[in-house]
Amino acid sequence: MLARRGLSAVGFRPMTSEFLRSACPHDCPSCCALEVERIDARTIGKVRGNAANDYTAGVICAKVSAYKERQHHPDRLTHPMKRVGPKGTGAFERISWDEALDTVAENFKRAEAEYGPETVWPYHFAGTMGLVQRDSIFRLRHAFGFSRMEQTICTAAPDAGWKAGVGAMRGADPREIQESDLIVVWGGNPVSTQVNVMTHVAKARKARGAKLVVIDVYETPTASAADIFLKVRPGTDGALAVAILHVLFKEGLADRQYLAEYTDFPADLEAHLESRDPAWASEITGVPVEDILAFARLYGSTPKSFMRVGYGFTRSRNGPAAMHAVSCLPAATGSWRHKGGGALYTNRSIFGVDQSMVMALDRFDRSVRELDMCQIGRILARDEVALKGGPPVTAMLTQNVNPADVAPESNLVRDGLRRDDLFLCVHEQFMTETAKFADILLPATTFLECDDLYQGGGHIYLQVAKAILEPLGECRDNTAVINGIAKRLGTDHPAFSMSAWDLIDDALTRTGYPDAETLHAKGWENCVKPFEEMHFLNGFGHADGKFHFSPDWSAVGETHSDMPRLPDHMPAHDSSDKDHPFRMVTAPARRFLNTSFTEMPSSLKKERGPRAKIHPQVCAEMGLAEGDPIRVGNKRGAVTVTVEPFDELDLNTVVVESVWPGHHFPEGVGINALVSADRALPNGGGVFHDTAVWLAKP
C-alpha cells in the first residue's frame, strides 16, 4: 500500500501541488470523474470535473467544487470517543481505538447472548457510493447472522416500477442526449442534483435545436431552464402519463409495428385508455388539457425523444405504478429504435461487479430477517410487524447514514435511539444528530482519505479511486472498522483480513475487468453495451423479451394485489383532507445532499435555512409574508420553518427543500418528523413526497 502510493514507511512525503484523479462518492447517478488538487499530504485545494471523461465533461456541482470546506472543516471528528452524558446530548470523552472496538464487540456479544444474532442490526446507506467502503457492512451481517437491512429509502419504489415494464436496470447511454431532438426530464432536477445531464442537454440544444421538457410538482431550477414545464400535483404523474398514452393511440402517434414486435401490447390496452383522456387527467393533475395535448403531440412526433426519468415522482405510495406508466411512453412511440431516443432511469446493471468477497456472499442466509430501513423508528419502538416477529433490536452499528434526521417518522427514531437498552456505535465524519445518541463514536475518513470502487448509475463508467490524503487524526475507513469489529467477534472469513485495495482488486478480477492498478492508471472503464442491448432491440429484460404494458406485479413485490393491471393512475397516496389540506414535498436542495454538506459555510449561506415554499394566494389568505415563521404539521408532529412565497406550484402544495439537521428547527427535529414510514406498493420504498399536512401561524 505504501509503495503503491509512493509513500515512505513513516507516512506521506511532502509534495508540491498536483491534480490527481478521483471520483465523487456522494451521488449514485453521477459519480463524477474528478481532478483534485493535492497541495500536500494533508491538504487539498481546487476540486474540478475531469474534462477527459466525456460524461462528466469537466463539470461538477458547486457543493463538491467547494469540497475543501468539508475536507478541512474544524468540526470533523478525529478520534474515537465514548458517551459520558445522557443520550442525545453529544457529551463524549476520548478513548483509544482498541477500547472502542473492544466495547463494540463486547456489546454485540452481550446482546446476542440474550436475544440471538438478529438482535444486532448493522445499518448503513449511501453517504458513500463506493462498492467496497459502502458495502463492506454486508460482510459483517452475513458472516455473523445479524439482521439484514432492506434498502428502501431511495430506489426501491422506482426500481419496482421500471422493472415491471422494462425488466432490467438499464437504459439508453446518457451521452446520446447530445443526439436528441427532445429531452424530457420527468421527476428530476438535474440543475441541482445531476448537473452533467444539463451539460449534454446544452450540447443538444446548441447543435440540434433540441427542446427540453420538465415535468415536476414545482418550478425547480431545471424547470426554469426548460422550453416547456408541466406542473403536476404530487402523486399524479401516472395520470399524466396515461393521458399522454391516450393521445398517442387516439391520434395515430403510436408505433404499431414496434408495439407488435417488442411489447406484450394487450388487446384491451386501447379500450382501457379510452376514458383516460386529457380532460380526465387535467382534473387529477392540474395540468391544463391543452398542455397535455401539446406535449403528447410533440413527444409522439419526435422520434429522437430521450426521457431522463428521475426518482422524485416515485417517492409516493403509488410511485411504482407511476414509474411503470411513464416507462410505457417510449414503448408506445418506439423511440427506443433511435439513437438519441428511448429512456434512462439507471444503468446500474451494466457493470456486474462481483462483490462476493466484499459482502461475504458465501455466508449469505436468506432466512435471516430483513428489516425495512425506513421503518427504523417503528423497529426501535418494538413494533411487532416492523420487527417481523423477531427479537428487539438492542445493538446497532451505523455507517454513512444519519437516520435521526433522514429516516421517516424522525420523532419515533429519536425516541428509539434514546432507549437505555440500545447499544449504538456510530462511525461518522461529523457530529450528526444520530452521532449525538452514540455510545461509541468512531471517526470516519472522507473519500479523499480511502480507496474505493465506483459505478455511475446515470452513466456508463466504472472508476477506481486511490486515497489522495493521509487520514485526518485517527480516522479510519469503513473497511478497517468492519474488519476490526469482526476480528474481535471471532471469524475465519478471509475477507476480514483484506484491505480496501485488496477487495477492490478481488472484485475487479473476479468480474473480468482489469486489475485495480491497471484500471486506476487507465482512468475508468467504459462498460456500455452495444446499442441493440442498451435500447432493448434484442429484447427487454423479461423472459419473453417484451416490454410489459401488463406487468406481473407479483414478481415485483409481495403487496401486489391492488396494483393496476395496465398503466394507470393509482389513487393510493396520502390525500389531503379538511384537517390536512396541503400536500408536502421534501425536495432536494441544490447545495445539500440530505444532511451531507450542511456543515459547509458556502452551502449554509446559499440555502439560508429551512423554508416552506407556499403559493402567494395561500400566504395572502393566511396573512403571511416572506420570512415569517410557519408551523407545518400532522399527526406525527410539527416543525417551524420560514415562509417563502412561491407561485410556481399548486395552491395546495407545499415544498420544503432539503433535510436540514434537527438543530436548525426550534423543535430540535427536522422535516422528516412529518413523513410516514408506510411502504410504497408493492415492495416498499420511502414516501418522502407523499405527506398531507396543515399550516398554522406559531
C-alpha positions in Angstrom: 0.0 0.0 0.0 2.7 2.5 0.9 4.9 1.7 -2.1 1.8 1.8 -4.4 1.2 5.5 -3.5 4.9 6.4 -3.4 4.9 6.8 0.4 7.7 6.4 2.9 7.4 3.9 5.7 6.7 6.8 8.1 3.8 8.3 6.1 3.1 10.7 3.3 6.1 12.6 1.9 5.5 16.3 1.4 4.6 17.0 -2.3 4.2 20.0 -4.5 0.7 20.9 -5.7 -0.7 18.5 -8.3 -4.0 17.4 -9.6 -4.9 13.7 -9.1 -7.8 11.7 -10.3 -10.6 10.7 -8.0 -14.4 10.1 -8.2 -17.2 11.7 -6.3 -18.9 9.3 -3.8 -21.9 11.4 -3.0 -24.4 10.7 -5.8 -25.1 7.3 -7.4 -26.3 8.6 -10.8 -23.3 10.9 -11.4 -20.3 9.6 -9.5 -18.4 12.4 -11.3 -14.9 11.8 -12.5 -12.8 14.4 -10.5 -9.4 16.0 -10.5 -8.4 17.1 -7.0 -5.6 19.4 -6.3 -3.3 18.0 -3.6 -1.2 20.7 -2.0 0.5 18.4 0.4 -0.2 15.1 2.2 -2.9 16.7 4.4 -4.3 19.5 2.2 -6.4 19.9 -0.9 -7.1 22.9 -3.0 -9.4 23.0 -6.0 -11.8 20.2 -7.0 -12.9 20.1 -10.6 -14.6 17.8 -13.0 -12.3 15.7 -15.2 -12.6 17.1 -18.7 -11.2 13.9 -20.2 -14.3 11.9 -19.1 -16.9 12.5 -21.8 -19.8 12.2 -19.4 -18.5 14.4 -16.5 -17.1 16.6 -19.2 -15.3 18.8 -16.8 -18.5 19.9 -15.0 -19.3 19.2 -11.3 -21.8 20.6 -8.8 -21.0 23.7 -6.7 -21.0 21.8 -3.4 -18.3 19.3 -4.5 -16.2 22.0 -6.2 -16.0 23.6 -2.7 -15.1 20.3 -1.0 -12.0 21.7 0.7 -14.5 23.4 3.1 -15.8 20.0 4.1 -12.5 18.1 4.0 -10.8 20.7 6.2 -13.7 21.6 8.4 -12.7 22.2 12.0 -15.6 20.2 13.3 -14.6 16.9 11.7 -14.3 14.0 14.2 -10.7 12.9 14.7 -10.6 10.3 17.4 -12.7 7.5 19.0 -15.0 8.6 21.9 -17.4 7.1 24.4 -20.5 8.7 25.7 -20.3 10.3 29.2 -23.6 12.2 29.3 -27.3 11.4 28.6 -28.0 10.1 25.1 -28.6 12.8 22.5 -26.6 15.5 24.4 -23.4 14.9 22.5 -21.3 14.5 25.6 -18.2 12.3 25.0 -14.7 11.7 26.1 -11.7 10.4 24.1 -10.7 6.8 24.1 -8.3 4.5 22.1 -9.3 2.6 19.1 -8.7 -0.7 20.9 -11.0 0.3 23.8 -13.7 1.5 21.3 -13.7 -1.7 19.1 -13.4 -3.9 22.2 -16.5 -2.2 23.6 -18.4 -2.6 20.4 -17.6 -6.3 20.2 -18.4 -6.9 23.8 -21.8 -5.3 23.5 -22.7 -7.2 20.3 -21.8 -10.4 22.1 -23.8 -9.5 25.1 -26.9 -8.6 23.0 -26.6 -11.8 21.0 -26.3 -13.9 24.2 -29.7 -12.6 25.3 -31.7 -12.5 22.1 -29.7 -14.2 19.4 -27.7 -12.7 16.5 -30.7 -11.0 14.9 -30.9 -8.5 17.8 -27.8 -6.8 16.2 -28.7 -4.6 13.2 -25.8 -3.0 11.2 -27.5 0.0 9.5 -26.0 1.9 6.6 -26.7 3.7 3.4 -25.2 5.9 0.7 -23.2 8.5 2.4 -20.6 7.0 0.2 -21.5 5.2 -3.1 -18.2 3.1 -3.1 -18.8 -0.5 -3.7 -16.2 -1.5 -1.1 -16.5 1.1 1.6 -20.3 1.3 1.5 -20.9 -2.4 1.1 -18.4 -4.0 3.5 -21.1 -3.8 6.2 -23.0 -6.5 4.3 -20.0 -8.8 5.1 -20.5 -8.2 8.8 -24.2 -9.1 8.6 -23.7 -12.2 6.5 -20.7 -13.6 8.4 -22.4 -13.3 11.8 -26.1 -13.8 11.0 -27.0 -10.3 12.1 -30.3 -8.8 10.9 -30.3 -7.8 7.3 -31.4 -4.4 6.0 -34.0 -3.8 3.3 -32.7 -0.8 1.4 -36.0 1.0 0.9 -35.0 4.6 1.4 -34.1 5.6 -2.1 -34.5 3.3 -5.1 -36.9 0.5 -4.0 -40.0 2.3 -5.4 -38.6 3.4 -8.8 -36.9 0.1 -9.3 -40.2 -1.7 -8.9 -41.9 0.4 -11.5 -39.1 0.3 -14.0 -38.6 -3.5 -13.6 -42.4 -4.1 -14.0 -42.3 -2.7 -17.6 -38.7 -2.9 -18.8 -37.5 -5.8 -16.8 -33.8 -4.7 -16.5 -32.0 -2.0 -14.6 -30.5 -0.3 -17.6 -31.5 2.1 -20.4 -30.0 4.3 -23.1 -26.5 5.7 -22.9 -26.9 9.2 -21.5 -24.3 10.6 -23.8 -26.9 10.1 -26.5 -28.8 13.1 -25.1 -26.5 15.2 -27.4 -28.1 13.5 -30.4 -31.7 14.0 -29.2 -34.3 16.4 -30.6 -36.5 16.3 -27.5 -35.2 15.7 -23.9 -37.8 15.0 -21.2 -36.8 15.3 -17.6 -39.5 13.6 -15.6 -39.4 14.0 -11.8 -35.8 15.1 -11.6 -33.9 18.4 -11.0 -30.5 17.9 -12.6 -29.5 21.5 -12.4 -29.3 20.9 -8.7 -28.7 17.2 -8.4 -27.2 15.8 -11.6 -25.6 18.8 -13.3 -23.9 16.6 -16.0 -27.3 15.9 -17.6 -27.6 19.6 -18.3 -24.2 19.7 -19.9 -25.5 17.2 -22.5 -28.8 18.9 -22.8 -27.0 22.2 -23.6 -25.0 20.4 -26.4 -28.2 19.1 -27.9 -29.8 22.5 -27.8 -26.9 24.2 -29.4 -26.2 21.5 -32.1 -29.8 20.4 -32.9 -32.1 23.0 -31.5 -33.4 20.3 -29.1 -36.3 21.1 -26.8 -36.2 20.5 -23.1 -39.4 19.5 -21.3 -39.5 19.2 -17.5 -42.3 17.6 -15.5 -42.3 18.2 -11.8 -44.5 19.5 -8.9 -43.0 22.9 -8.7 -40.7 25.1 -10.8 -37.3 23.9 -9.9 -34.1 25.5 -11.4 -34.3 22.8 -14.1 -37.9 23.7 -14.9 -36.9 27.3 -15.1 -34.4 26.4 -17.8 -36.9 24.3 -19.8 -38.7 25.2 -23.0 -41.9 23.5 -21.6 -42.7 23.0 -18.0 -45.7 20.8 -17.0 -46.6 21.3 -13.3 -48.3 18.3 -11.8 -49.8 17.8 -8.3 -47.9 15.4 -6.1 -48.6 11.8 -6.7 -50.5 12.3 -10.0 -47.7 11.6 -12.6 -49.3 8.3 -13.5 -52.5 10.1 -14.6 -50.5 12.4 -16.8 -48.6 9.5 -18.4 -51.7 7.6 -19.1 -53.4 10.6 -20.7 -50.4 11.0 -23.0 -50.7 7.4 -24.0 -54.4 8.1 -24.8 -53.4 10.8 -27.2 -50.7 8.8 -28.8 -53.1 6.0 -29.7 -56.0 8.3 -30.5 -54.1 10.4 -32.9 -52.0 7.7 -34.7 -48.8 8.6 -33.0 -48.1 5.1 -31.5 -45.7 2.9 -33.5 -47.9 -0.2 -34.0 -45.2 -2.1 -35.8 -42.9 -1.6 -32.8 -45.7 -2.4 -30.4 -46.4 -5.7 -32.1 -42.7 -6.8 -32.3 -41.3 -5.5 -29.0 -44.1 -5.4 -26.4 -46.9 -7.5 -25.0 -49.4 -5.0 -26.4 -52.5 -6.2 -24.5 -55.6 -6.5 -26.6 -57.6 -4.3 -24.3 -55.0 -1.6 -23.8 -56.6 0.9 -26.1 -60.1 0.3 -24.6 -58.6 0.9 -21.2 -57.1 4.2 -22.3 -60.3 5.4 -23.9 -61.7 7.0 -20.8 -58.4 8.3 -19.6 -58.2 11.4 -21.8 -56.5 14.8 -21.2 -59.7 16.2 -19.5 -59.7 13.3 -17.1 -56.0 13.7 -16.3 -56.3 17.5 -16.0 -58.8 17.1 -13.2 -56.3 14.9 -11.3 -53.0 16.5 -12.2 -53.9 20.2 -12.5 -52.1 20.3 -15.9 -54.3 22.2 -18.5 -55.8 20.0 -21.2 -54.2 22.0 -24.0 -50.7 21.5 -22.4 -51.2 17.7 -22.2 -52.3 17.6 -25.8 -49.4 19.8 -27.0 -46.8 17.7 -25.2 -48.3 14.4 -26.3 -48.2 15.5 -29.9 -44.7 16.8 -29.6 -43.4 13.7 -27.9 -45.3 11.4 -30.4 -44.0 13.2 -33.4 -40.3 13.4 -32.4 -38.6 10.0 -33.0 -35.4 11.1 -31.2 -37.1 11.7 -27.8 -34.9 11.0 -24.8 -36.6 10.6 -21.5 -34.4 11.1 -18.4 -36.5 9.6 -15.6 -35.9 10.8 -12.0 -36.6 9.4 -8.6 -38.7 12.3 -7.2 -42.2 11.4 -8.5 -41.8 7.8 -7.3 -41.4 8.7 -3.6 -45.0 8.2 -3.0 -47.2 5.2 -2.0 -48.2 4.9 -5.7 -44.7 5.7 -7.0 -44.0 2.3 -8.7 -47.3 2.4 -10.6 -46.5 5.9 -11.8 -43.0 4.8 -12.9 -44.5 2.0 -14.8 -46.9 4.3 -16.6 -44.1 6.7 -17.5 -41.9 3.9 -18.8 -44.7 2.9 -21.2 -44.3 6.1 -23.2 -41.1 5.2 -25.2 -42.5 1.7 -25.8 -45.7 3.2 -27.3 -43.8 5.5 -29.7 -40.9 3.2 -30.4 -38.4 5.9 -29.6 -36.2 3.0 -28.4 -35.4 2.4 -32.0 -33.4 5.6 -32.4 -30.0 6.8 -31.2 -30.9 9.8 -29.1 -34.2 8.2 -28.2 -35.5 5.8 -25.5 -35.2 6.4 -21.8 -32.9 6.1 -18.9 -33.7 5.6 -15.2 -30.5 3.8 -14.2 -27.7 1.8 -15.8 -26.9 0.0 -12.6 -27.0 -3.5 -14.1 -24.4 -2.9 -16.9 -21.4 -3.1 -14.5 -22.0 -6.5 -13.0 -19.2 -6.1 -10.4 -18.7 -9.4 -8.4 -18.9 -8.4 -4.8 -18.8 -11.9 -3.4 -15.8 -11.3 -1.2 -16.7 -7.7 -0.3 -20.1 -8.9 1.0 -19.1 -12.4 2.1 -21.9 -13.8 0.0 -20.8 -17.3 0.7 -22.2 -16.8 4.2 -25.5 -15.2 3.0 -28.5 -16.7 4.7 -31.9 -15.7 3.2 -33.7 -17.0 6.3 -32.2 -14.2 8.4 -34.8 -11.5 8.8 -34.6 -8.3 6.6 -35.7 -5.1 8.4 -37.0 -2.1 6.5 -34.6 0.7 6.9 -37.4 3.3 6.5 -39.1 1.8 9.5 -36.2 2.2 11.9 -38.5 4.3 14.2 -41.1 1.6 14.4 -38.4 -1.1 14.8 -36.8 0.7 17.7 -40.2 1.2 19.2 -40.5 -2.7 19.2 -43.4 -2.8 16.7 -44.0 -6.5 16.1 -44.9 -6.1 12.5 -41.8 -4.0 11.7 -39.7 -6.5 13.7 -41.2 -9.3 11.6 -42.0 -11.2 14.8 -38.3 -11.5 15.8 -36.4 -10.2 18.7 -36.0 -6.5 19.5 -33.0 -4.6 18.1 -30.7 -3.9 21.1 -27.4 -3.3 19.3 -26.5 -1.3 16.2 -23.7 0.0 14.1 -24.4 2.8 11.7 -22.2 3.9 8.8 -22.7 6.5 6.1 -26.2 7.4 7.3 -28.0 9.8 9.7 -31.4 8.3 10.5 -32.2 10.7 13.3 -32.7 13.3 10.5 -33.0 11.3 7.3 -35.4 8.5 8.2 -39.2 9.0 8.2 -41.0 9.4 11.5 -38.0 11.2 13.0 -39.6 11.7 16.4 -40.1 7.9 16.7 -36.5 7.3 15.5 -35.1 9.7 18.1 -37.2 8.1 20.9 -35.8 4.7 19.8 -32.2 5.9 19.7 -32.7 7.3 23.3 -33.5 3.8 24.7 -31.3 2.8 27.6 -31.2 -0.8 26.4 -30.0 0.0 22.9 -26.2 0.0 22.3 -25.3 2.2 19.4 -22.0 2.6 17.7 -21.8 5.4 15.1 -19.0 5.7 12.5 -19.1 9.2 11.1 -17.2 12.2 9.8 -19.1 14.9 11.8 -21.2 15.1 15.0 -24.6 14.4 13.3 -27.9 14.2 15.1 -27.5 10.4 15.1 -23.9 10.6 16.4 -25.2 12.5 19.5 -27.0 9.3 20.5 -24.0 7.0 20.2 -22.5 5.0 23.0 -19.3 4.7 21.0 -18.4 7.3 18.3 -15.8 6.5 15.7 -14.1 9.0 13.3 -14.5 8.2 9.6 -12.4 9.1 6.6 -13.7 11.1 3.7 -13.5 9.7 0.2 -10.2 11.6 -0.3 -8.6 9.5 2.5 -9.5 6.0 1.4 -9.5 3.7 -1.6 -12.7 2.7 -3.4 -14.5 1.5 -6.5 -17.4 3.4 -8.1 -20.1 2.8 -10.7 -22.3 5.6 -12.0 -25.9 4.5 -12.4 -26.6 7.6 -14.5 -23.7 6.9 -16.9 -21.5 4.0 -18.1 -18.1 4.4 -16.4 -16.5 2.2 -13.7 -13.8 4.1 -11.7 -11.1 3.2 -9.1 -10.1 6.0 -6.8 -7.0 5.9 -4.6 -6.6 7.9 -1.4 -5.2 11.3 -2.0 -4.7 12.5 1.5 -3.5 10.9 4.8 -6.4 10.3 7.1 -7.2 13.2 9.4 -6.2 12.4 13.0 -7.2 8.9 13.9 -9.9 8.5 11.2 -10.3 5.0 9.8 -12.2 3.9 6.7 -15.3 1.7 6.7 -13.4 -1.5 5.7 -10.9 -1.1 8.6 -13.7 -0.6 11.1 -15.7 -3.6 9.8 -12.6 -5.8 9.9 -11.6 -4.7 13.3 -15.1 -5.5 14.8 -15.2 -8.9 13.0 -11.9 -10.0 14.3 -12.9 -9.2 17.9 -16.1 -11.2 17.4 -14.1 -14.1 16.0 -14.2 -15.1 12.4 -12.3 -17.2 9.9 -13.6 -15.5 6.8 -10.6 -14.3 4.7 -12.3 -11.1 3.6 -11.9 -9.6 7.1 -8.1 -9.7 6.6 -8.2 -7.9 3.3 -7.6 -4.2 2.9 -9.9 -2.0 0.8 -7.4 -2.1 -2.1 -7.3 -5.9 -1.9 -11.1 -6.1 -2.0 -11.2 -3.7 -5.0 -8.7 -5.8 -6.8 -10.5 -9.0 -6.0 -13.9 -7.7 -7.2 -12.5 -6.4 -10.5 -10.5 -9.6 -11.3 -13.4 -11.8 -10.3 -15.6 -9.9 -12.8 -13.1 -10.0 -15.6 -12.1 -6.3 -15.5 -8.5 -5.1 -15.5 -6.9 -5.3 -12.0 -7.2 -2.3 -9.7 -3.9 -0.8 -10.5 -4.4 -1.1 -14.3 -7.9 0.4 -14.1 -6.8 3.3 -11.9 -3.9 4.1 -14.3 -6.4 3.9 -17.2 -8.8 6.3 -15.6 -12.1 4.5 -16.0 -13.6 1.5 -17.8 -16.4 2.2 -20.3 -19.0 -0.5 -19.6 -21.5 0.5 -22.2 -23.2 -2.4 -24.1 -23.9 -2.5 -27.8 -26.7 -0.1 -29.0 -29.1 -3.0 -29.6 -28.7 -4.1 -25.9 -28.9 -0.6 -24.4 -32.0 0.1 -26.5 -33.6 -3.4 -26.0 -33.7 -4.1 -29.7 -32.5 -7.6 -28.9 -35.2 -8.0 -26.2 -36.3 -6.4 -22.9 -35.4 -7.9 -19.6 -38.3 -10.2 -19.2 -38.3 -13.9 -20.1 -40.4 -13.3 -23.2 -38.1 -10.4 -24.3 -41.1 -8.0 -24.4 -41.8 -4.7 -22.8 -44.8 -5.3 -20.4 -47.7 -2.9 -20.5 -49.4 -5.5 -18.4 -46.8 -6.4 -15.8 -46.7 -9.3 -13.4 -46.6 -7.3 -10.2 -46.4 -10.5 -8.1 -42.9 -10.9 -9.4 -42.0 -7.4 -8.2 -43.4 -7.3 -4.7 -45.5 -9.1 -2.1 -48.3 -6.5 -1.7 -49.3 -6.6 -5.3 -53.0 -7.4 -5.2 -54.1 -3.7 -5.6 -51.6 -2.9 -8.4 -53.2 -1.8 -11.7 -53.2 -4.5 -14.4 -52.5 -1.9 -17.1 -50.8 1.5 -16.9 -52.9 3.8 -14.8 -53.2 6.4 -12.1 -53.3 4.6 -8.7 -55.0 6.8 -6.1 -53.1 5.4 -3.3 -51.4 8.4 -1.7 -51.7 10.5 1.4 -54.6 12.6 0.3 -55.4 16.0 1.7 -58.5 16.4 3.8 -60.1 19.2 5.9 -57.7 18.7 8.7 -54.6 18.4 6.4 -55.5 20.4 3.3 -51.9 20.6 1.9 -49.6 18.1 0.3 -45.9 18.4 1.2 -42.9 17.5 -0.9 -39.4 17.4 0.7 -37.4 18.0 -2.4 -33.5 18.1 -2.6 -31.7 21.4 -2.2 -29.0 22.5 -4.6 -26.2 22.8 -2.0 -27.0 19.9 0.3 -27.4 16.2 -0.2 -29.7 15.0 2.5 -27.7 16.1 5.6 -24.3 15.9 3.9 -22.7 19.3 3.1 -25.0 21.0 5.7 -21.9 21.9 7.7 -20.2 23.8 4.9 -20.2 27.7 5.2 -20.8 28.3 1.5 -23.7 25.8 1.4 -25.3 27.3 4.5 -25.0 30.8 3.1 -26.8 29.8 -0.2 -29.5 27.7 1.4 -30.2 30.2 4.2 -32.4 28.0 6.4 -35.4 25.7 6.4 -38.1 27.3 4.3 -41.6 26.4 3.0 -42.5 27.4 -0.5 -46.1 28.3 -0.3 -48.3 29.8 -3.0 -48.8 33.6 -2.7 -52.6 33.3 -2.6 -52.3 31.0 0.4 -49.9 33.4 2.0 -52.3 36.3 1.4 -55.2 34.3 2.9 -53.2 33.4 6.0 -51.6 36.9 6.4 -48.1 35.5 5.8 -45.2 37.5 4.3 -41.7 36.5 3.2 -39.6 35.4 6.2 -42.5 34.8 8.6 -42.4 31.7 10.7 -45.0 29.0 9.8 -45.9 25.8 11.6 -46.2 22.7 9.4 -47.6 19.6 10.9 -49.7 16.4 11.0 -50.4 13.6 13.4 -46.7 12.7 13.5 -45.5 16.0 14.7 -44.9 19.7 13.8 -42.0 21.8 12.8 -41.4 25.5 12.4 -39.9 26.9 9.1 -39.7 30.2 7.3 -42.3 31.3 4.7 -41.1 31.7 1.1 -44.0 32.8 -1.2 -43.6 30.9 -4.5 -46.2 30.9 -7.3 -45.0 28.1 -9.5 -46.7 25.3 -7.6 -50.2 24.1 -6.9 -52.3 26.1 -4.4 -52.4 23.0 -2.1 -48.7 22.0 -2.5 -46.0 23.0 0.0 -42.4 22.3 -0.8 -39.7 22.2 1.9 -36.3 21.7 0.3 -33.5 19.6 1.9 -33.1 17.6 5.0 -31.8 20.3 7.4 -30.4 18.8 10.6 -32.7 19.0 13.6 -30.8 21.7 15.4 -31.9 24.2 12.7 -35.5 23.9 13.9 -36.9 25.3 17.1 -38.4 21.9 17.9 -35.0 20.2 17.6 -36.2 17.8 15.0 -36.4 18.2 11.2 -38.9 17.9 8.4 -38.9 14.1 8.2 -40.7 14.0 11.5 -43.8 14.6 9.4 -43.1 11.9 6.8 -44.7 8.4 7.2 -42.7 5.2 7.2 -45.5 3.5 5.3 -44.3 1.3 2.4 -44.9 2.1 -1.3 -46.8 -0.6 -3.1 -45.9 -3.4 -4.0 -42.4 -3.8 -2.4 -41.7 -0.9 -0.2 -39.9 2.4 -0.7 -39.6 5.7 1.0 -42.7 8.0 0.6 -40.9 11.3 1.3 -43.0 13.3 -1.2 -46.4 11.9 -0.1 -47.4 13.8 3.1 -50.6 15.6 4.0 -50.1 18.5 6.4 -51.7 21.5 7.9 -50.2 25.0 8.1 -50.7 27.3 11.1 -49.1 30.5 12.5 -47.0 29.9 15.6 
